[in-house]
């Protein structure tokens, strides 16, 4: 069965909306990790510093690979 252009457009819109929903849910889950109402919240300063160190380590490894 051939799809009409309208059906393809609706499928594209549906796909975009589902992708937006997944992306938004992912962001909400990440934000919840640091939310004040979360009894198991992470220390955002500590987590940020960990990420900075990970970036430095990756950059160093890349630099070593390029040498």
Predicted model as a PDB file, atoms N, CA, C, CB and O in Angstrom, pLDDT in the B-factor column:
MODEL        1                                                                  
ATOM      1  N   UNK A   1       0.851  -1.192   0.000  1.00 66.00           N  
ATOM      2  CA  UNK A   1       0.000   0.000   0.000  1.00 66.00           C  
ATOM      3  C   UNK A   1       0.886   1.240   0.000  1.00 66.00           C  
ATOM      4  CB  UNK A   1      -0.963   0.006   1.231  1.00 66.00           C  
ATOM      5  O   UNK A   1       1.814   1.354   0.801  1.00 66.00           O  
ATOM      6  N   UNK A   2       0.596   2.146  -0.886  1.00 81.00           N  
ATOM      7  CA  UNK A   2       1.362   3.381  -0.988  1.00 81.00           C  
ATOM      8  C   UNK A   2       0.852   4.406   0.018  1.00 81.00           C  
ATOM      9  CB  UNK A   2       1.288   3.948  -2.416  1.00 81.00           C  
ATOM     10  O   UNK A   2      -0.352   4.572   0.209  1.00 81.00           O  
ATOM     11  N   UNK A   3       1.793   5.079   0.649  1.00 82.00           N  
ATOM     12  CA  UNK A   3       1.419   6.129   1.597  1.00 82.00           C  
ATOM     13  C   UNK A   3       1.275   7.439   0.851  1.00 82.00           C  
ATOM     14  CB  UNK A   3       2.464   6.259   2.736  1.00 82.00           C  
ATOM     15  O   UNK A   3       2.039   7.732  -0.068  1.00 82.00           O  
ATOM     16  N   UNK A   4       0.291   8.225   1.253  1.00 94.00           N  
ATOM     17  CA  UNK A   4       0.135   9.546   0.669  1.00 94.00           C  
ATOM     18  C   UNK A   4       1.144  10.483   1.327  1.00 94.00           C  
ATOM     19  CB  UNK A   4      -1.324  10.074   0.843  1.00 94.00           C  
ATOM     20  O   UNK A   4       1.719  10.167   2.369  1.00 94.00           O  
ATOM     21  N   UNK A   5       1.343  11.618   0.713  1.00 90.00           N  
ATOM     22  CA  UNK A   5       2.259  12.619   1.275  1.00 90.00           C  
ATOM     23  C   UNK A   5       1.769  13.057   2.658  1.00 90.00           C  
ATOM     24  CB  UNK A   5       2.380  13.849   0.328  1.00 90.00           C  
ATOM     25  O   UNK A   5       2.570  13.284   3.565  1.00 90.00           O  
ATOM     26  N   UNK A   6       0.468  13.172   2.807  1.00 88.00           N  
ATOM     27  CA  UNK A   6      -0.102  13.579   4.098  1.00 88.00           C  
ATOM     28  C   UNK A   6       0.219  12.541   5.177  1.00 88.00           C  
ATOM     29  CB  UNK A   6      -1.636  13.770   3.978  1.00 88.00           C  
ATOM     30  O   UNK A   6       0.555  12.903   6.305  1.00 88.00           O  
ATOM     31  N   UNK A   7       0.116  11.268   4.839  1.00 91.00           N  
ATOM     32  CA  UNK A   7       0.436  10.208   5.806  1.00 91.00           C  
ATOM     33  C   UNK A   7       1.919  10.228   6.168  1.00 91.00           C  
ATOM     34  CB  UNK A   7       0.052   8.826   5.239  1.00 91.00           C  
ATOM     35  O   UNK A   7       2.287  10.032   7.326  1.00 91.00           O  
ATOM     36  N   UNK A   8       2.763  10.466   5.167  1.00 91.00           N  
ATOM     37  CA  UNK A   8       4.206  10.541   5.438  1.00 91.00           C  
ATOM     38  C   UNK A   8       4.521  11.740   6.321  1.00 91.00           C  
ATOM     39  CB  UNK A   8       5.006  10.629   4.119  1.00 91.00           C  
ATOM     40  O   UNK A   8       5.353  11.657   7.224  1.00 91.00           O  
ATOM     41  N   UNK A   9       3.842  12.865   6.051  1.00 91.00           N  
ATOM     42  CA  UNK A   9       4.039  14.060   6.872  1.00 91.00           C  
ATOM     43  C   UNK A   9       3.602  13.801   8.312  1.00 91.00           C  
ATOM     44  CB  UNK A   9       3.261  15.254   6.284  1.00 91.00           C  
ATOM     45  O   UNK A   9       4.282  14.209   9.254  1.00 91.00           O  
ATOM     46  N   UNK A  10       2.472  13.127   8.480  1.00 94.00           N  
ATOM     47  CA  UNK A  10       1.992  12.804   9.825  1.00 94.00           C  
ATOM     48  C   UNK A  10       2.953  11.857  10.533  1.00 94.00           C  
ATOM     49  CB  UNK A  10       0.590  12.181   9.759  1.00 94.00           C  
ATOM     50  O   UNK A  10       3.190  11.995  11.733  1.00 94.00           O  
ATOM     51  N   UNK A  11       3.504  10.901   9.801  1.00 94.00           N  
ATOM     52  CA  UNK A  11       4.483   9.989  10.390  1.00 94.00           C  
ATOM     53  C   UNK A  11       5.735  10.749  10.820  1.00 94.00           C  
ATOM     54  CB  UNK A  11       4.851   8.876   9.395  1.00 94.00           C  
ATOM     55  O   UNK A  11       6.300  10.477  11.879  1.00 94.00           O  
ATOM     56  N   UNK A  12       6.166  11.706   9.988  1.00 95.00           N  
ATOM     57  CA  UNK A  12       7.337  12.521  10.339  1.00 95.00           C  
ATOM     58  C   UNK A  12       7.071  13.342  11.593  1.00 95.00           C  
ATOM     59  CB  UNK A  12       7.718  13.451   9.174  1.00 95.00           C  
ATOM     60  O   UNK A  12       7.926  13.440  12.474  1.00 95.00           O  
ATOM     61  N   UNK A  13       5.887  13.927  11.666  1.00 97.00           N  
ATOM     62  CA  UNK A  13       5.518  14.731  12.842  1.00 97.00           C  
ATOM     63  C   UNK A  13       5.450  13.837  14.076  1.00 97.00           C  
ATOM     64  CB  UNK A  13       4.153  15.452  12.619  1.00 97.00           C  
ATOM     65  O   UNK A  13       5.943  14.213  15.140  1.00 97.00           O  
ATOM     66  N   UNK A  14       4.849  12.667  13.947  1.00 96.00           N  
ATOM     67  CA  UNK A  14       4.750  11.714  15.061  1.00 96.00           C  
ATOM     68  C   UNK A  14       6.155  11.325  15.550  1.00 96.00           C  
ATOM     69  CB  UNK A  14       3.953  10.442  14.626  1.00 96.00           C  
ATOM     70  O   UNK A  14       6.419  11.283  16.751  1.00 96.00           O  
ATOM     71  N   UNK A  15       7.033  11.046  14.605  1.00 97.00           N  
ATOM     72  CA  UNK A  15       8.406  10.678  14.954  1.00 97.00           C  
ATOM     73  C   UNK A  15       9.109  11.819  15.684  1.00 97.00           C  
ATOM     74  CB  UNK A  15       9.195  10.294  13.694  1.00 97.00           C  
ATOM     75  O   UNK A  15       9.774  11.595  16.696  1.00 97.00           O  
ATOM     76  N   UNK A  16       8.963  13.030  15.178  1.00 97.00           N  
ATOM     77  CA  UNK A  16       9.576  14.197  15.827  1.00 97.00           C  
ATOM     78  C   UNK A  16       9.030  14.390  17.237  1.00 97.00           C  
ATOM     79  CB  UNK A  16       9.334  15.464  14.993  1.00 97.00           C  
ATOM     80  O   UNK A  16       9.785  14.678  18.165  1.00 97.00           O  
ATOM     81  N   UNK A  17       7.724  14.233  17.394  1.00 98.00           N  
ATOM     82  CA  UNK A  17       7.115  14.403  18.715  1.00 98.00           C  
ATOM     83  C   UNK A  17       7.588  13.324  19.684  1.00 98.00           C  
ATOM     84  CB  UNK A  17       5.586  14.375  18.607  1.00 98.00           C  
ATOM     85  O   UNK A  17       7.864  13.616  20.847  1.00 98.00           O  
ATOM     86  N   UNK A  18       7.684  12.090  19.220  1.00 98.00           N  
ATOM     87  CA  UNK A  18       8.183  11.013  20.076  1.00 98.00           C  
ATOM     88  C   UNK A  18       9.643  11.264  20.468  1.00 98.00           C  
ATOM     89  CB  UNK A  18       8.048   9.650  19.362  1.00 98.00           C  
ATOM     90  O   UNK A  18      10.025  11.041  21.616  1.00 98.00           O  
ATOM     91  N   UNK A  19      10.451  11.725  19.523  1.00 98.00           N  
ATOM     92  CA  UNK A  19      11.839  12.059  19.825  1.00 98.00           C  
ATOM     93  C   UNK A  19      11.914  13.194  20.840  1.00 98.00           C  
ATOM     94  CB  UNK A  19      12.589  12.442  18.544  1.00 98.00           C  
ATOM     95  O   UNK A  19      12.739  13.154  21.753  1.00 98.00           O  
ATOM     96  N   UNK A  20      11.064  14.203  20.688  1.00 98.00           N  
ATOM     97  CA  UNK A  20      11.017  15.310  21.647  1.00 98.00           C  
ATOM     98  C   UNK A  20      10.613  14.816  23.030  1.00 98.00           C  
ATOM     99  CB  UNK A  20      10.040  16.393  21.170  1.00 98.00           C  
ATOM    100  O   UNK A  20      11.163  15.252  24.041  1.00 98.00           O  
ATOM    101  N   UNK A  21       9.649  13.905  23.063  1.00 98.00           N  
ATOM    102  CA  UNK A  21       9.186  13.356  24.337  1.00 98.00           C  
ATOM    103  C   UNK A  21      10.311  12.590  25.040  1.00 98.00           C  
ATOM    104  CB  UNK A  21       7.971  12.434  24.114  1.00 98.00           C  
ATOM    105  O   UNK A  21      10.530  12.754  26.240  1.00 98.00           O  
ATOM    106  N   UNK A  22      11.008  11.767  24.291  1.00 98.00           N  
ATOM    107  CA  UNK A  22      12.119  11.002  24.867  1.00 98.00           C  
ATOM    108  C   UNK A  22      13.219  11.951  25.354  1.00 98.00           C  
ATOM    109  CB  UNK A  22      12.691  10.000  23.827  1.00 98.00           C  
ATOM    110  O   UNK A  22      13.747  11.776  26.452  1.00 98.00           O  
ATOM    111  N   UNK A  23      13.561  12.947  24.547  1.00 98.00           N  
ATOM    112  CA  UNK A  23      14.611  13.892  24.926  1.00 98.00           C  
ATOM    113  C   UNK A  23      14.222  14.665  26.185  1.00 98.00           C  
ATOM    114  CB  UNK A  23      14.893  14.868  23.773  1.00 98.00           C  
ATOM    115  O   UNK A  23      15.046  14.852  27.081  1.00 98.00           O  
ATOM    116  N   UNK A  24      12.979  15.110  26.253  1.00 98.00           N  
ATOM    117  CA  UNK A  24      12.518  15.868  27.417  1.00 98.00           C  
ATOM    118  C   UNK A  24      12.514  15.003  28.665  1.00 98.00           C  
ATOM    119  CB  UNK A  24      11.120  16.435  27.169  1.00 98.00           C  
ATOM    120  O   UNK A  24      12.903  15.457  29.740  1.00 98.00           O  
ATOM    121  N   UNK A  25      12.080  13.772  28.529  1.00 98.00           N  
ATOM    122  CA  UNK A  25      12.082  12.847  29.663  1.00 98.00           C  
ATOM    123  C   UNK A  25      13.502  12.588  30.151  1.00 98.00           C  
ATOM    124  CB  UNK A  25      11.406  11.524  29.278  1.00 98.00           C  
ATOM    125  O   UNK A  25      13.749  12.519  31.355  1.00 98.00           O  
ATOM    126  N   UNK A  26      14.422  12.447  29.220  1.00 98.00           N  
ATOM    127  CA  UNK A  26      15.823  12.232  29.579  1.00 98.00           C  
ATOM    128  C   UNK A  26      16.369  13.424  30.354  1.00 98.00           C  
ATOM    129  CB  UNK A  26      16.669  11.984  28.324  1.00 98.00           C  
ATOM    130  O   UNK A  26      17.054  13.250  31.362  1.00 98.00           O  
ATOM    131  N   UNK A  27      16.072  14.626  29.890  1.00 98.00           N  
ATOM    132  CA  UNK A  27      16.530  15.832  30.581  1.00 98.00           C  
ATOM    133  C   UNK A  27      15.902  15.916  31.971  1.00 98.00           C  
ATOM    134  CB  UNK A  27      16.187  17.095  29.758  1.00 98.00           C  
ATOM    135  O   UNK A  27      16.579  16.247  32.945  1.00 98.00           O  
ATOM    136  N   UNK A  28      14.611  15.617  32.057  1.00 98.00           N  
ATOM    137  CA  UNK A  28      13.939  15.657  33.371  1.00 98.00           C  
ATOM    138  C   UNK A  28      14.569  14.664  34.337  1.00 98.00           C  
ATOM    139  CB  UNK A  28      12.433  15.356  33.222  1.00 98.00           C  
ATOM    140  O   UNK A  28      14.776  14.982  35.508  1.00 98.00           O  
ATOM    141  N   UNK A  29      14.874  13.467  33.858  1.00 97.00           N  
ATOM    142  CA  UNK A  29      15.524  12.477  34.715  1.00 97.00           C  
ATOM    143  C   UNK A  29      16.866  12.992  35.218  1.00 97.00           C  
ATOM    144  CB  UNK A  29      15.716  11.157  33.959  1.00 97.00           C  
ATOM    145  O   UNK A  29      17.208  12.816  36.388  1.00 97.00           O  
ATOM    146  N   UNK A  30      17.617  13.625  34.334  1.00 96.00           N  
ATOM    147  CA  UNK A  30      18.933  14.159  34.717  1.00 96.00           C  
ATOM    148  C   UNK A  30      18.782  15.308  35.718  1.00 96.00           C  
ATOM    149  CB  UNK A  30      19.706  14.642  33.464  1.00 96.00           C  
ATOM    150  O   UNK A  30      19.518  15.379  36.702  1.00 96.00           O  
ATOM    151  N   UNK A  31      17.835  16.197  35.465  1.00 97.00           N  
ATOM    152  CA  UNK A  31      17.606  17.323  36.377  1.00 97.00           C  
ATOM    153  C   UNK A  31      17.160  16.816  37.745  1.00 97.00           C  
ATOM    154  CB  UNK A  31      16.550  18.290  35.795  1.00 97.00           C  
ATOM    155  O   UNK A  31      17.546  17.379  38.770  1.00 97.00           O  
ATOM    156  N   UNK A  32      16.356  15.764  37.769  1.00 98.00           N  
ATOM    157  CA  UNK A  32      15.861  15.217  39.039  1.00 98.00           C  
ATOM    158  C   UNK A  32      17.012  14.758  39.931  1.00 98.00           C  
ATOM    159  CB  UNK A  32      14.902  14.047  38.779  1.00 98.00           C  
ATOM    160  O   UNK A  32      16.917  14.803  41.158  1.00 98.00           O  
ATOM    161  N   UNK A  33      18.091  14.319  39.305  1.00 96.00           N  
ATOM    162  CA  UNK A  33      19.242  13.867  40.090  1.00 96.00           C  
ATOM    163  C   UNK A  33      19.749  14.956  41.023  1.00 96.00           C  
ATOM    164  CB  UNK A  33      20.366  13.416  39.168  1.00 96.00           C  
ATOM    165  O   UNK A  33      20.346  14.656  42.057  1.00 96.00           O  
ATOM    166  N   UNK A  34      19.517  16.230  40.668  1.00 96.00           N  
ATOM    167  CA  UNK A  34      20.034  17.372  41.434  1.00 96.00           C  
ATOM    168  C   UNK A  34      18.928  18.204  42.080  1.00 96.00           C  
ATOM    169  CB  UNK A  34      20.867  18.260  40.532  1.00 96.00           C  
ATOM    170  O   UNK A  34      19.212  19.199  42.747  1.00 96.00           O  
ATOM    171  N   UNK A  35      17.690  17.810  41.891  1.00 97.00           N  
ATOM    172  CA  UNK A  35      16.540  18.586  42.372  1.00 97.00           C  
ATOM    173  C   UNK A  35      16.501  18.602  43.901  1.00 97.00           C  
ATOM    174  CB  UNK A  35      15.221  18.003  41.812  1.00 97.00           C  
ATOM    175  O   UNK A  35      16.733  17.578  44.544  1.00 97.00           O  
ATOM    176  N   UNK A  36      16.207  19.772  44.478  1.00 96.00           N  
ATOM    177  CA  UNK A  36      16.155  19.878  45.951  1.00 96.00           C  
ATOM    178  C   UNK A  36      15.142  18.936  46.605  1.00 96.00           C  
ATOM    179  CB  UNK A  36      15.824  21.297  46.342  1.00 96.00           C  
ATOM    180  O   UNK A  36      15.341  18.537  47.753  1.00 96.00           O  
ATOM    181  N   UNK A  37      14.073  18.576  45.914  1.00 97.00           N  
ATOM    182  CA  UNK A  37      13.066  17.679  46.487  1.00 97.00           C  
ATOM    183  C   UNK A  37      13.464  16.200  46.411  1.00 97.00           C  
ATOM    184  CB  UNK A  37      11.744  17.880  45.778  1.00 97.00           C  
ATOM    185  O   UNK A  37      12.789  15.349  46.989  1.00 97.00           O  
ATOM    186  N   UNK A  38      14.533  15.897  45.718  1.00 97.00           N  
ATOM    187  CA  UNK A  38      14.987  14.519  45.594  1.00 97.00           C  
ATOM    188  C   UNK A  38      15.772  14.151  46.858  1.00 97.00           C  
ATOM    189  CB  UNK A  38      15.861  14.327  44.309  1.00 97.00           C  
ATOM    190  O   UNK A  38      16.822  14.734  47.125  1.00 97.00           O  
ATOM    191  N   UNK A  39      15.276  13.201  47.620  1.00 97.00           N  
ATOM    192  CA  UNK A  39      15.971  12.847  48.862  1.00 97.00           C  
ATOM    193  C   UNK A  39      17.357  12.238  48.621  1.00 97.00           C  
ATOM    194  CB  UNK A  39      15.126  11.873  49.658  1.00 97.00           C  
ATOM    195  O   UNK A  39      18.188  12.211  49.529  1.00 97.00           O  
ATOM    196  N   UNK A  40      17.604  11.758  47.415  1.00 97.00           N  
ATOM    197  CA  UNK A  40      18.904  11.175  47.085  1.00 97.00           C  
ATOM    198  C   UNK A  40      19.673  12.061  46.102  1.00 97.00           C  
ATOM    199  CB  UNK A  40      18.722   9.769  46.498  1.00 97.00           C  
ATOM    200  O   UNK A  40      20.467  11.573  45.297  1.00 97.00           O  
ATOM    201  N   UNK A  41      19.422  13.377  46.185  1.00 97.00           N  
ATOM    202  CA  UNK A  41      20.022  14.287  45.203  1.00 97.00           C  
ATOM    203  C   UNK A  41      21.544  14.246  45.263  1.00 97.00           C  
ATOM    204  CB  UNK A  41      19.532  15.717  45.434  1.00 97.00           C  
ATOM    205  O   UNK A  41      22.150  13.994  46.304  1.00 97.00           O  
ATOM    206  N   UNK A  42      22.125  14.502  44.108  1.00 97.00           N  
ATOM    207  CA  UNK A  42      23.576  14.548  43.969  1.00 97.00           C  
ATOM    208  C   UNK A  42      24.059  15.956  44.286  1.00 97.00           C  
ATOM    209  CB  UNK A  42      24.017  14.121  42.541  1.00 97.00           C  
ATOM    210  O   UNK A  42      23.329  16.935  44.129  1.00 97.00           O  
ATOM    211  N   UNK A  43      25.300  16.030  44.733  1.00 96.00           N  
ATOM    212  CA  UNK A  43      25.951  17.318  44.956  1.00 96.00           C  
ATOM    213  C   UNK A  43      26.404  17.839  43.595  1.00 96.00           C  
ATOM    214  CB  UNK A  43      27.164  17.194  45.962  1.00 96.00           C  
ATOM    215  O   UNK A  43      27.326  17.295  42.988  1.00 96.00           O  
ATOM    216  N   UNK A  44      25.748  18.892  43.126  1.00 96.00           N  
ATOM    217  CA  UNK A  44      25.995  19.370  41.768  1.00 96.00           C  
ATOM    218  C   UNK A  44      27.409  19.898  41.597  1.00 96.00           C  
ATOM    219  CB  UNK A  44      25.001  20.451  41.406  1.00 96.00           C  
ATOM    220  O   UNK A  44      27.992  19.745  40.524  1.00 96.00           O  
ATOM    221  N   UNK A  45      27.970  20.509  42.615  1.00 97.00           N  
ATOM    222  CA  UNK A  45      29.336  21.019  42.520  1.00 97.00           C  
ATOM    223  C   UNK A  45      30.312  19.857  42.390  1.00 97.00           C  
ATOM    224  CB  UNK A  45      29.687  21.888  43.751  1.00 97.00           C  
ATOM    225  O   UNK A  45      31.225  19.902  41.566  1.00 97.00           O  
ATOM    226  N   UNK A  46      30.129  18.833  43.186  1.00 97.00           N  
ATOM    227  CA  UNK A  46      30.985  17.653  43.121  1.00 97.00           C  
ATOM    228  C   UNK A  46      30.875  16.986  41.754  1.00 97.00           C  
ATOM    229  CB  UNK A  46      30.615  16.656  44.232  1.00 97.00           C  
ATOM    230  O   UNK A  46      31.888  16.643  41.145  1.00 97.00           O  
ATOM    231  N   UNK A  47      29.648  16.803  41.273  1.00 96.00           N  
ATOM    232  CA  UNK A  47      29.432  16.169  39.975  1.00 96.00           C  
ATOM    233  C   UNK A  47      30.050  17.001  38.845  1.00 96.00           C  
ATOM    234  CB  UNK A  47      27.928  15.969  39.725  1.00 96.00           C  
ATOM    235  O   UNK A  47      30.617  16.448  37.902  1.00 96.00           O  
ATOM    236  N   UNK A  48      29.939  18.313  38.942  1.00 97.00           N  
ATOM    237  CA  UNK A  48      30.516  19.205  37.933  1.00 97.00           C  
ATOM    238  C   UNK A  48      32.031  19.053  37.906  1.00 97.00           C  
ATOM    239  CB  UNK A  48      30.129  20.675  38.213  1.00 97.00           C  
ATOM    240  O   UNK A  48      32.633  18.987  36.835  1.00 97.00           O  
ATOM    241  N   UNK A  49      32.637  18.998  39.068  1.00 98.00           N  
ATOM    242  CA  UNK A  49      34.086  18.842  39.139  1.00 98.00           C  
ATOM    243  C   UNK A  49      34.537  17.487  38.591  1.00 98.00           C  
ATOM    244  CB  UNK A  49      34.560  19.005  40.580  1.00 98.00           C  
ATOM    245  O   UNK A  49      35.597  17.384  37.974  1.00 98.00           O  
ATOM    246  N   UNK A  50      33.739  16.461  38.816  1.00 98.00           N  
ATOM    247  CA  UNK A  50      34.043  15.150  38.244  1.00 98.00           C  
ATOM    248  C   UNK A  50      34.018  15.229  36.716  1.00 98.00           C  
ATOM    249  CB  UNK A  50      33.036  14.082  38.750  1.00 98.00           C  
ATOM    250  O   UNK A  50      34.894  14.682  36.046  1.00 98.00           O  
ATOM    251  N   UNK A  51      33.021  15.906  36.177  1.00 97.00           N  
ATOM    252  CA  UNK A  51      32.921  16.044  34.721  1.00 97.00           C  
ATOM    253  C   UNK A  51      34.095  16.836  34.160  1.00 97.00           C  
ATOM    254  CB  UNK A  51      31.603  16.722  34.338  1.00 97.00           C  
ATOM    255  O   UNK A  51      34.613  16.506  33.093  1.00 97.00           O  
ATOM    256  N   UNK A  52      34.518  17.881  34.872  1.00 98.00           N  
ATOM    257  CA  UNK A  52      35.683  18.652  34.429  1.00 98.00           C  
ATOM    258  C   UNK A  52      36.921  17.765  34.372  1.00 98.00           C  
ATOM    259  CB  UNK A  52      35.930  19.850  35.367  1.00 98.00           C  
ATOM    260  O   UNK A  52      37.716  17.863  33.437  1.00 98.00           O  
ATOM    261  N   UNK A  53      37.083  16.904  35.363  1.00 98.00           N  
ATOM    262  CA  UNK A  53      38.237  16.009  35.373  1.00 98.00           C  
ATOM    263  C   UNK A  53      38.157  14.995  34.242  1.00 98.00           C  
ATOM    264  CB  UNK A  53      38.340  15.288  36.715  1.00 98.00           C  
ATOM    265  O   UNK A  53      39.170  14.672  33.621  1.00 98.00           O  
ATOM    266  N   UNK A  54      36.965  14.494  33.973  1.00 98.00           N  
ATOM    267  CA  UNK A  54      36.781  13.556  32.859  1.00 98.00           C  
ATOM    268  C   UNK A  54      37.172  14.229  31.540  1.00 98.00           C  
ATOM    269  CB  UNK A  54      35.307  13.055  32.798  1.00 98.00           C  
ATOM    270  O   UNK A  54      37.832  13.617  30.699  1.00 98.00           O  
ATOM    271  N   UNK A  55      36.767  15.476  31.365  1.00 98.00           N  
ATOM    272  CA  UNK A  55      37.119  16.222  30.148  1.00 98.00           C  
ATOM    273  C   UNK A  55      38.633  16.347  30.037  1.00 98.00           C  
ATOM    274  CB  UNK A  55      36.460  17.628  30.148  1.00 98.00           C  
ATOM    275  O   UNK A  55      39.193  16.109  28.967  1.00 98.00           O  
ATOM    276  N   UNK A  56      39.302  16.719  31.126  1.00 98.00           N  
ATOM    277  CA  UNK A  56      40.762  16.843  31.107  1.00 98.00           C  
ATOM    278  C   UNK A  56      41.415  15.516  30.738  1.00 98.00           C  
ATOM    279  CB  UNK A  56      41.281  17.325  32.472  1.00 98.00           C  
ATOM    280  O   UNK A  56      42.357  15.483  29.946  1.00 98.00           O  
ATOM    281  N   UNK A  57      40.917  14.427  31.308  1.00 98.00           N  
ATOM    282  CA  UNK A  57      41.484  13.104  31.028  1.00 98.00           C  
ATOM    283  C   UNK A  57      41.313  12.729  29.558  1.00 98.00           C  
ATOM    284  CB  UNK A  57      40.825  12.041  31.919  1.00 98.00           C  
ATOM    285  O   UNK A  57      42.234  12.198  28.938  1.00 98.00           O  
ATOM    286  N   UNK A  58      40.143  13.003  29.007  1.00 98.00           N  
ATOM    287  CA  UNK A  58      39.878  12.691  27.599  1.00 98.00           C  
ATOM    288  C   UNK A  58      40.768  13.542  26.701  1.00 98.00           C  
ATOM    289  CB  UNK A  58      38.385  12.925  27.254  1.00 98.00           C  
ATOM    290  O   UNK A  58      41.353  13.040  25.741  1.00 98.00           O  
ATOM    291  N   UNK A  59      40.868  14.833  27.019  1.00 98.00           N  
ATOM    292  CA  UNK A  59      41.712  15.717  26.212  1.00 98.00           C  
ATOM    293  C   UNK A  59      43.169  15.267  26.251  1.00 98.00           C  
ATOM    294  CB  UNK A  59      41.595  17.167  26.705  1.00 98.00           C  
ATOM    295  O   UNK A  59      43.856  15.303  25.231  1.00 98.00           O  
ATOM    296  N   UNK A  60      43.637  14.850  27.410  1.00 98.00           N  
ATOM    297  CA  UNK A  60      45.004  14.360  27.542  1.00 98.00           C  
ATOM    298  C   UNK A  60      45.206  13.096  26.708  1.00 98.00           C  
ATOM    299  CB  UNK A  60      45.334  14.085  29.018  1.00 98.00           C  
ATOM    300  O   UNK A  60      46.215  12.953  26.017  1.00 98.00           O  
ATOM    301  N   UNK A  61      44.256  12.198  26.777  1.00 98.00           N  
ATOM    302  CA  UNK A  61      44.347  10.962  26.004  1.00 98.00           C  
ATOM    303  C   UNK A  61      44.362  11.253  24.500  1.00 98.00           C  
ATOM    304  CB  UNK A  61      43.177  10.030  26.351  1.00 98.00           C  
ATOM    305  O   UNK A  61      45.116  10.637  23.747  1.00 98.00           O  
ATOM    306  N   UNK A  62      43.517  12.203  24.076  1.00 97.00           N  
ATOM    307  CA  UNK A  62      43.501  12.590  22.663  1.00 97.00           C  
ATOM    308  C   UNK A  62      44.841  13.194  22.257  1.00 97.00           C  
ATOM    309  CB  UNK A  62      42.363  13.591  22.387  1.00 97.00           C  
ATOM    310  O   UNK A  62      45.360  12.897  21.181  1.00 97.00           O  
ATOM    311  N   UNK A  63      45.395  14.034  23.114  1.00 96.00           N  
ATOM    312  CA  UNK A  63      46.680  14.667  22.827  1.00 96.00           C  
ATOM    313  C   UNK A  63      47.769  13.601  22.699  1.00 96.00           C  
ATOM    314  CB  UNK A  63      47.047  15.690  23.933  1.00 96.00           C  
ATOM    315  O   UNK A  63      48.621  13.686  21.815  1.00 96.00           O  
ATOM    316  N   UNK A  64      47.742  12.614  23.568  1.00 96.00           N  
ATOM    317  CA  UNK A  64      48.733  11.545  23.516  1.00 96.00           C  
ATOM    318  C   UNK A  64      48.589  10.708  22.243  1.00 96.00           C  
ATOM    319  CB  UNK A  64      48.606  10.651  24.750  1.00 96.00           C  
ATOM    320  O   UNK A  64      49.584  10.256  21.676  1.00 96.00           O  
ATOM    321  N   UNK A  65      47.360  10.506  21.802  1.00 96.00           N  
ATOM    322  CA  UNK A  65      47.133   9.762  20.564  1.00 96.00           C  
ATOM    323  C   UNK A  65      47.646  10.533  19.349  1.00 96.00           C  
ATOM    324  CB  UNK A  65      45.643   9.454  20.397  1.00 96.00           C  
ATOM    325  O   UNK A  65      48.088   9.931  18.371  1.00 96.00           O  
ATOM    326  N   UNK A  66      47.590  11.829  19.410  1.00 92.00           N  
ATOM    327  CA  UNK A  66      48.013  12.672  18.290  1.00 92.00           C  
ATOM    328  C   UNK A  66      49.521  12.885  18.273  1.00 92.00           C  
ATOM    329  CB  UNK A  66      47.308  14.014  18.352  1.00 92.00           C  
ATOM    330  O   UNK A  66      50.055  13.420  17.302  1.00 92.00           O  
ATOM    331  N   UNK A  67      50.203  12.482  19.314  1.00 87.00           N  
ATOM    332  CA  UNK A  67      51.672  12.687  19.370  1.00 87.00           C  
ATOM    333  C   UNK A  67      52.411  11.595  18.653  1.00 87.00           C  
ATOM    334  CB  UNK A  67      52.156  12.757  20.814  1.00 87.00           C  
ATOM    335  O   UNK A  67      53.641  11.611  18.603  1.00 87.00           O  
TER     336      UNK A  67                                                      
ENDMDL                                                                          
END                                                                             
